[in-house]
Amino acid sequence: MPGSDFDRLNHILGDGVAELGGTLEVILTGGFQPLLGQSFTFLTASGSVEGEFEELSLPEMGGGLFLEVEYAPNSVSLSVQGLLGDYNYDGAVDAADYTVWRDGLGTTFTPSEYDVWASNFGATSPADSATVPEPSVGLLLVAAIYAGWLSRHRSPAR
C-alpha cells in the first residue's frame, strides 16, 4: 500500500514534469522481501516523466530475483524480476545454480534456498526474441534499378 508500506512521490507542481537524474537508492526495511511479480509505483507525475536515473543502488534480492526500474510516460516503478532458483542469473535453473548456491551457503544463501532451486530445476526464462525484418521488396527493387543504371552509364575503359 503506497504511503504506508512504501514511499511514493507525487509530482504535481509547476508543469508536472518530473525530470530524473542522479541516483535512485532503494532500501528494504523491516526484513521485507518482495515476491516475484510484485510491482511498486514510487513516482507519479501529473505531466510526464523525462529521462532516467543515472545510477541505481538496488538491494540484493537473493533466490535468483532482482529489482528492475520501469519507466512509463507518467510514472516510475520497481518490479521484481527473475527466475526462482536462478542464482547465477543466466535464465536457466541448472547445475551451475547449485554450485553458486553451495558456494554462497551460509553467507549469501540459506539451506532453504536449496529447496527453491530443486523445485525449479530445469525452468528457463522466456527467450527474448527480437524479430529481424526481411529486406523490403521495394528496397531490393530500387537497388537493382540503381545497379542497372550504373552498369549502363559507366564510361568505357580506355
Biotite code that builds the C-alpha atoms (Angstrom):
import biotite.structure as struc

atoms = struc.array([
    struc.Atom([0.000, 0.000, 0.000], chain_id="A", res_id=1, res_name="MET", atom_name="CA", element="C"),
    struc.Atom([1.644, 3.277, -1.136], chain_id="A", res_id=2, res_name="PRO", atom_name="CA", element="C"),
    struc.Atom([2.245, 5.674, 1.731], chain_id="A", res_id=3, res_name="GLY", atom_name="CA", element="C"),
    struc.Atom([2.202, 3.051, 4.448], chain_id="A", res_id=4, res_name="SER", atom_name="CA", element="C"),
    struc.Atom([4.088, 0.041, 3.053], chain_id="A", res_id=5, res_name="ASP", atom_name="CA", element="C"),
    struc.Atom([6.374, 2.016, 0.740], chain_id="A", res_id=6, res_name="PHE", atom_name="CA", element="C"),
    struc.Atom([7.037, 5.652, -0.130], chain_id="A", res_id=7, res_name="ASP", atom_name="CA", element="C"),
    struc.Atom([5.559, 7.362, -3.166], chain_id="A", res_id=8, res_name="ARG", atom_name="CA", element="C"),
    struc.Atom([6.453, 10.745, -4.599], chain_id="A", res_id=9, res_name="LEU", atom_name="CA", element="C"),
    struc.Atom([3.621, 12.546, -6.436], chain_id="A", res_id=10, res_name="ASN", atom_name="CA", element="C"),
    struc.Atom([4.941, 15.371, -8.615], chain_id="A", res_id=11, res_name="HIS", atom_name="CA", element="C"),
    struc.Atom([2.124, 17.865, -9.265], chain_id="A", res_id=12, res_name="ILE", atom_name="CA", element="C"),
    struc.Atom([3.853, 21.261, -9.058], chain_id="A", res_id=13, res_name="LEU", atom_name="CA", element="C"),
    struc.Atom([4.503, 23.563, -11.985], chain_id="A", res_id=14, res_name="GLY", atom_name="CA", element="C"),
    struc.Atom([4.106, 21.863, -15.322], chain_id="A", res_id=15, res_name="ASP", atom_name="CA", element="C"),
    struc.Atom([4.032, 18.442, -13.656], chain_id="A", res_id=16, res_name="GLY", atom_name="CA", element="C"),
    struc.Atom([7.140, 17.237, -15.483], chain_id="A", res_id=17, res_name="VAL", atom_name="CA", element="C"),
    struc.Atom([9.423, 15.089, -13.349], chain_id="A", res_id=18, res_name="ALA", atom_name="CA", element="C"),
    struc.Atom([12.986, 15.308, -14.686], chain_id="A", res_id=19, res_name="GLU", atom_name="CA", element="C"),
    struc.Atom([15.021, 12.352, -13.472], chain_id="A", res_id=20, res_name="LEU", atom_name="CA", element="C"),
    struc.Atom([18.748, 12.148, -12.856], chain_id="A", res_id=21, res_name="GLY", atom_name="CA", element="C"),
    struc.Atom([21.125, 11.332, -10.046], chain_id="A", res_id=22, res_name="GLY", atom_name="CA", element="C"),
    struc.Atom([20.985, 8.123, -8.038], chain_id="A", res_id=23, res_name="THR", atom_name="CA", element="C"),
    struc.Atom([17.981, 6.044, -7.094], chain_id="A", res_id=24, res_name="LEU", atom_name="CA", element="C"),
    struc.Atom([18.748, 4.259, -3.827], chain_id="A", res_id=25, res_name="GLU", atom_name="CA", element="C"),
    struc.Atom([16.291, 1.586, -2.704], chain_id="A", res_id=26, res_name="VAL", atom_name="CA", element="C"),
    struc.Atom([16.422, 0.252, 0.849], chain_id="A", res_id=27, res_name="ILE", atom_name="CA", element="C"),
    struc.Atom([14.276, -2.632, 2.056], chain_id="A", res_id=28, res_name="LEU", atom_name="CA", element="C"),
    struc.Atom([13.399, -2.196, 5.740], chain_id="A", res_id=29, res_name="THR", atom_name="CA", element="C"),
    struc.Atom([11.939, -4.386, 8.438], chain_id="A", res_id=30, res_name="GLY", atom_name="CA", element="C"),
    struc.Atom([13.061, -7.617, 6.775], chain_id="A", res_id=31, res_name="GLY", atom_name="CA", element="C"),
    struc.Atom([10.691, -7.061, 3.839], chain_id="A", res_id=32, res_name="PHE", atom_name="CA", element="C"),
    struc.Atom([11.416, -9.282, 0.826], chain_id="A", res_id=33, res_name="GLN", atom_name="CA", element="C"),
    struc.Atom([9.224, -8.587, -2.208], chain_id="A", res_id=34, res_name="PRO", atom_name="CA", element="C"),
    struc.Atom([7.996, -11.557, -4.232], chain_id="A", res_id=35, res_name="LEU", atom_name="CA", element="C"),
    struc.Atom([8.441, -12.403, -7.898], chain_id="A", res_id=36, res_name="LEU", atom_name="CA", element="C"),
    struc.Atom([5.974, -10.388, -9.965], chain_id="A", res_id=37, res_name="GLY", atom_name="CA", element="C"),
    struc.Atom([5.314, -7.666, -7.400], chain_id="A", res_id=38, res_name="GLN", atom_name="CA", element="C"),
    struc.Atom([5.489, -4.091, -8.659], chain_id="A", res_id=39, res_name="SER", atom_name="CA", element="C"),
    struc.Atom([5.729, -0.810, -6.767], chain_id="A", res_id=40, res_name="PHE", atom_name="CA", element="C"),
    struc.Atom([4.980, 2.549, -8.395], chain_id="A", res_id=41, res_name="THR", atom_name="CA", element="C"),
    struc.Atom([7.043, 5.014, -6.375], chain_id="A", res_id=42, res_name="PHE", atom_name="CA", element="C"),
    struc.Atom([6.871, 8.149, -8.512], chain_id="A", res_id=43, res_name="LEU", atom_name="CA", element="C"),
    struc.Atom([3.944, 9.663, -10.407], chain_id="A", res_id=44, res_name="THR", atom_name="CA", element="C"),
    struc.Atom([3.854, 12.922, -12.337], chain_id="A", res_id=45, res_name="ALA", atom_name="CA", element="C"),
    struc.Atom([0.787, 14.899, -13.365], chain_id="A", res_id=46, res_name="SER", atom_name="CA", element="C"),
    struc.Atom([2.638, 15.897, -16.554], chain_id="A", res_id=47, res_name="GLY", atom_name="CA", element="C"),
    struc.Atom([5.297, 13.440, -17.624], chain_id="A", res_id=48, res_name="SER", atom_name="CA", element="C"),
    struc.Atom([8.484, 11.674, -16.573], chain_id="A", res_id=49, res_name="VAL", atom_name="CA", element="C"),
    struc.Atom([11.564, 12.665, -18.550], chain_id="A", res_id=50, res_name="GLU", atom_name="CA", element="C"),
    struc.Atom([14.972, 10.995, -18.523], chain_id="A", res_id=51, res_name="GLY", atom_name="CA", element="C"),
    struc.Atom([16.211, 8.165, -16.325], chain_id="A", res_id=52, res_name="GLU", atom_name="CA", element="C"),
    struc.Atom([18.214, 7.808, -13.140], chain_id="A", res_id=53, res_name="PHE", atom_name="CA", element="C"),
    struc.Atom([21.938, 7.992, -13.851], chain_id="A", res_id=54, res_name="GLU", atom_name="CA", element="C"),
    struc.Atom([22.820, 5.408, -11.204], chain_id="A", res_id=55, res_name="GLU", atom_name="CA", element="C"),
    struc.Atom([20.875, 2.691, -9.424], chain_id="A", res_id=56, res_name="LEU", atom_name="CA", element="C"),
    struc.Atom([21.598, 1.394, -5.934], chain_id="A", res_id=57, res_name="SER", atom_name="CA", element="C"),
    struc.Atom([19.283, -1.593, -5.611], chain_id="A", res_id=58, res_name="LEU", atom_name="CA", element="C"),
    struc.Atom([19.348, -4.210, -2.848], chain_id="A", res_id=59, res_name="PRO", atom_name="CA", element="C"),
    struc.Atom([20.393, -7.812, -3.389], chain_id="A", res_id=60, res_name="GLU", atom_name="CA", element="C"),
    struc.Atom([17.238, -9.909, -3.553], chain_id="A", res_id=61, res_name="MET", atom_name="CA", element="C"),
    struc.Atom([18.598, -13.462, -3.468], chain_id="A", res_id=62, res_name="GLY", atom_name="CA", element="C"),
    struc.Atom([16.894, -16.537, -4.820], chain_id="A", res_id=63, res_name="GLY", atom_name="CA", element="C"),
    struc.Atom([17.505, -15.538, -8.435], chain_id="A", res_id=64, res_name="GLY", atom_name="CA", element="C"),
    struc.Atom([15.377, -12.408, -8.124], chain_id="A", res_id=65, res_name="LEU", atom_name="CA", element="C"),
    struc.Atom([16.296, -8.794, -8.805], chain_id="A", res_id=66, res_name="PHE", atom_name="CA", element="C"),
    struc.Atom([14.630, -5.391, -8.907], chain_id="A", res_id=67, res_name="LEU", atom_name="CA", element="C"),
    struc.Atom([14.136, -3.664, -12.230], chain_id="A", res_id=68, res_name="GLU", atom_name="CA", element="C"),
    struc.Atom([13.266, 0.006, -12.737], chain_id="A", res_id=69, res_name="VAL", atom_name="CA", element="C"),
    struc.Atom([10.427, 0.516, -15.210], chain_id="A", res_id=70, res_name="GLU", atom_name="CA", element="C"),
    struc.Atom([9.870, 3.940, -16.757], chain_id="A", res_id=71, res_name="TYR", atom_name="CA", element="C"),
    struc.Atom([6.405, 4.882, -18.041], chain_id="A", res_id=72, res_name="ALA", atom_name="CA", element="C"),
    struc.Atom([5.198, 8.197, -19.502], chain_id="A", res_id=73, res_name="PRO", atom_name="CA", element="C"),
    struc.Atom([3.780, 9.384, -16.155], chain_id="A", res_id=74, res_name="ASN", atom_name="CA", element="C"),
    struc.Atom([5.356, 7.099, -13.545], chain_id="A", res_id=75, res_name="SER", atom_name="CA", element="C"),
    struc.Atom([8.367, 5.089, -12.402], chain_id="A", res_id=76, res_name="VAL", atom_name="CA", element="C"),
    struc.Atom([8.031, 1.659, -10.813], chain_id="A", res_id=77, res_name="SER", atom_name="CA", element="C"),
    struc.Atom([10.146, -1.100, -9.363], chain_id="A", res_id=78, res_name="LEU", atom_name="CA", element="C"),
    struc.Atom([9.244, -4.648, -10.288], chain_id="A", res_id=79, res_name="SER", atom_name="CA", element="C"),
    struc.Atom([10.593, -7.940, -9.004], chain_id="A", res_id=80, res_name="VAL", atom_name="CA", element="C"),
    struc.Atom([12.009, -9.943, -11.905], chain_id="A", res_id=81, res_name="GLN", atom_name="CA", element="C"),
    struc.Atom([13.890, -13.169, -12.249], chain_id="A", res_id=82, res_name="GLY", atom_name="CA", element="C"),
    struc.Atom([13.509, -16.881, -12.134], chain_id="A", res_id=83, res_name="LEU", atom_name="CA", element="C"),
    struc.Atom([13.294, -18.575, -8.753], chain_id="A", res_id=84, res_name="LEU", atom_name="CA", element="C"),
    struc.Atom([16.392, -20.703, -8.225], chain_id="A", res_id=85, res_name="GLY", atom_name="CA", element="C"),
    struc.Atom([18.403, -18.999, -10.979], chain_id="A", res_id=86, res_name="ASP", atom_name="CA", element="C"),
    struc.Atom([21.216, -17.955, -8.656], chain_id="A", res_id=87, res_name="TYR", atom_name="CA", element="C"),
    struc.Atom([23.645, -17.022, -11.442], chain_id="A", res_id=88, res_name="ASN", atom_name="CA", element="C"),
    struc.Atom([21.019, -15.027, -13.400], chain_id="A", res_id=89, res_name="TYR", atom_name="CA", element="C"),
    struc.Atom([21.583, -16.797, -16.714], chain_id="A", res_id=90, res_name="ASP", atom_name="CA", element="C"),
    struc.Atom([17.911, -17.509, -17.416], chain_id="A", res_id=91, res_name="GLY", atom_name="CA", element="C"),
    struc.Atom([18.014, -21.212, -16.553], chain_id="A", res_id=92, res_name="ALA", atom_name="CA", element="C"),
    struc.Atom([17.792, -23.162, -13.303], chain_id="A", res_id=93, res_name="VAL", atom_name="CA", element="C"),
    struc.Atom([20.505, -25.794, -13.718], chain_id="A", res_id=94, res_name="ASP", atom_name="CA", element="C"),
    struc.Atom([23.544, -27.382, -12.082], chain_id="A", res_id=95, res_name="ALA", atom_name="CA", element="C"),
    struc.Atom([25.510, -24.125, -12.341], chain_id="A", res_id=96, res_name="ALA", atom_name="CA", element="C"),
    struc.Atom([22.975, -22.535, -9.976], chain_id="A", res_id=97, res_name="ASP", atom_name="CA", element="C"),
    struc.Atom([23.523, -25.356, -7.476], chain_id="A", res_id=98, res_name="TYR", atom_name="CA", element="C"),
    struc.Atom([27.239, -24.539, -7.492], chain_id="A", res_id=99, res_name="THR", atom_name="CA", element="C"),
    struc.Atom([26.531, -20.845, -6.856], chain_id="A", res_id=100, res_name="VAL", atom_name="CA", element="C"),
    struc.Atom([24.126, -21.791, -4.023], chain_id="A", res_id=101, res_name="TRP", atom_name="CA", element="C"),
    struc.Atom([26.639, -24.206, -2.457], chain_id="A", res_id=102, res_name="ARG", atom_name="CA", element="C"),
    struc.Atom([29.497, -21.682, -2.645], chain_id="A", res_id=103, res_name="ASP", atom_name="CA", element="C"),
    struc.Atom([27.340, -18.989, -1.024], chain_id="A", res_id=104, res_name="GLY", atom_name="CA", element="C"),
    struc.Atom([25.716, -21.222, 1.611], chain_id="A", res_id=105, res_name="LEU", atom_name="CA", element="C"),
    struc.Atom([25.813, -19.515, 4.992], chain_id="A", res_id=106, res_name="GLY", atom_name="CA", element="C"),
    struc.Atom([26.780, -16.126, 3.596], chain_id="A", res_id=107, res_name="THR", atom_name="CA", element="C"),
    struc.Atom([24.577, -15.284, 0.619], chain_id="A", res_id=108, res_name="THR", atom_name="CA", element="C"),
    struc.Atom([22.200, -18.248, 0.654], chain_id="A", res_id=109, res_name="PHE", atom_name="CA", element="C"),
    struc.Atom([20.308, -20.246, 3.254], chain_id="A", res_id=110, res_name="THR", atom_name="CA", element="C"),
    struc.Atom([19.685, -24.005, 3.347], chain_id="A", res_id=111, res_name="PRO", atom_name="CA", element="C"),
    struc.Atom([16.016, -23.447, 2.425], chain_id="A", res_id=112, res_name="SER", atom_name="CA", element="C"),
    struc.Atom([17.063, -21.889, -0.890], chain_id="A", res_id=113, res_name="GLU", atom_name="CA", element="C"),
    struc.Atom([18.218, -25.354, -1.953], chain_id="A", res_id=114, res_name="TYR", atom_name="CA", element="C"),
    struc.Atom([14.534, -26.350, -1.988], chain_id="A", res_id=115, res_name="ASP", atom_name="CA", element="C"),
    struc.Atom([13.763, -23.352, -4.208], chain_id="A", res_id=116, res_name="VAL", atom_name="CA", element="C"),
    struc.Atom([16.480, -24.467, -6.629], chain_id="A", res_id=117, res_name="TRP", atom_name="CA", element="C"),
    struc.Atom([15.387, -28.116, -6.561], chain_id="A", res_id=118, res_name="ALA", atom_name="CA", element="C"),
    struc.Atom([11.706, -27.346, -7.145], chain_id="A", res_id=119, res_name="SER", atom_name="CA", element="C"),
    struc.Atom([12.536, -25.081, -10.126], chain_id="A", res_id=120, res_name="ASN", atom_name="CA", element="C"),
    struc.Atom([15.310, -27.205, -11.630], chain_id="A", res_id=121, res_name="PHE", atom_name="CA", element="C"),
    struc.Atom([15.004, -27.204, -15.422], chain_id="A", res_id=122, res_name="GLY", atom_name="CA", element="C"),
    struc.Atom([12.966, -23.986, -15.609], chain_id="A", res_id=123, res_name="ALA", atom_name="CA", element="C"),
    struc.Atom([14.020, -21.329, -18.087], chain_id="A", res_id=124, res_name="THR", atom_name="CA", element="C"),
    struc.Atom([13.074, -17.719, -18.650], chain_id="A", res_id=125, res_name="SER", atom_name="CA", element="C"),
    struc.Atom([11.131, -16.942, -21.797], chain_id="A", res_id=126, res_name="PRO", atom_name="CA", element="C"),
    struc.Atom([13.623, -16.113, -24.524], chain_id="A", res_id=127, res_name="ALA", atom_name="CA", element="C"),
    struc.Atom([13.866, -12.515, -25.562], chain_id="A", res_id=128, res_name="ASP", atom_name="CA", element="C"),
    struc.Atom([13.067, -12.785, -29.223], chain_id="A", res_id=129, res_name="SER", atom_name="CA", element="C"),
    struc.Atom([13.966, -9.965, -31.483], chain_id="A", res_id=130, res_name="ALA", atom_name="CA", element="C"),
    struc.Atom([12.377, -10.188, -34.896], chain_id="A", res_id=131, res_name="THR", atom_name="CA", element="C"),
    struc.Atom([14.771, -9.430, -37.695], chain_id="A", res_id=132, res_name="VAL", atom_name="CA", element="C"),
    struc.Atom([12.833, -7.903, -40.546], chain_id="A", res_id=133, res_name="PRO", atom_name="CA", element="C"),
    struc.Atom([13.397, -9.152, -44.068], chain_id="A", res_id=134, res_name="GLU", atom_name="CA", element="C"),
    struc.Atom([14.612, -6.513, -46.520], chain_id="A", res_id=135, res_name="PRO", atom_name="CA", element="C"),
    struc.Atom([11.626, -4.966, -48.219], chain_id="A", res_id=136, res_name="SER", atom_name="CA", element="C"),
    struc.Atom([10.980, -5.878, -51.812], chain_id="A", res_id=137, res_name="VAL", atom_name="CA", element="C"),
    struc.Atom([10.801, -2.196, -52.713], chain_id="A", res_id=138, res_name="GLY", atom_name="CA", element="C"),
    struc.Atom([14.293, -1.560, -51.373], chain_id="A", res_id=139, res_name="LEU", atom_name="CA", element="C"),
    struc.Atom([15.662, -4.517, -53.321], chain_id="A", res_id=140, res_name="LEU", atom_name="CA", element="C"),
    struc.Atom([13.927, -3.286, -56.471], chain_id="A", res_id=141, res_name="LEU", atom_name="CA", element="C"),
    struc.Atom([15.440, 0.198, -56.061], chain_id="A", res_id=142, res_name="VAL", atom_name="CA", element="C"),
    struc.Atom([18.890, -1.341, -55.522], chain_id="A", res_id=143, res_name="ALA", atom_name="CA", element="C"),
    struc.Atom([18.509, -3.483, -58.675], chain_id="A", res_id=144, res_name="ALA", atom_name="CA", element="C"),
    struc.Atom([17.406, -0.490, -60.776], chain_id="A", res_id=145, res_name="ILE", atom_name="CA", element="C"),
    struc.Atom([20.322, 1.595, -59.474], chain_id="A", res_id=146, res_name="TYR", atom_name="CA", element="C"),
    struc.Atom([22.796, -1.210, -60.219], chain_id="A", res_id=147, res_name="ALA", atom_name="CA", element="C"),
    struc.Atom([21.382, -1.500, -63.770], chain_id="A", res_id=148, res_name="GLY", atom_name="CA", element="C"),
    struc.Atom([21.624, 2.258, -64.263], chain_id="A", res_id=149, res_name="TRP", atom_name="CA", element="C"),
    struc.Atom([25.255, 2.258, -63.075], chain_id="A", res_id=150, res_name="LEU", atom_name="CA", element="C"),
    struc.Atom([26.208, -0.520, -65.481], chain_id="A", res_id=151, res_name="SER", atom_name="CA", element="C"),
    struc.Atom([24.718, 1.377, -68.473], chain_id="A", res_id=152, res_name="ARG", atom_name="CA", element="C"),
    struc.Atom([26.205, 4.756, -67.578], chain_id="A", res_id=153, res_name="HIS", atom_name="CA", element="C"),
    struc.Atom([29.768, 3.775, -66.839], chain_id="A", res_id=154, res_name="ARG", atom_name="CA", element="C"),
    struc.Atom([32.287, 5.361, -69.096], chain_id="A", res_id=155, res_name="SER", atom_name="CA", element="C"),
    struc.Atom([34.137, 2.803, -71.206], chain_id="A", res_id=156, res_name="PRO", atom_name="CA", element="C"),
    struc.Atom([37.611, 1.901, -70.049], chain_id="A", res_id=157, res_name="ALA", atom_name="CA", element="C"),
    struc.Atom([40.409, 3.224, -72.275], chain_id="A", res_id=158, res_name="ARG", atom_name="CA", element="C"),
])
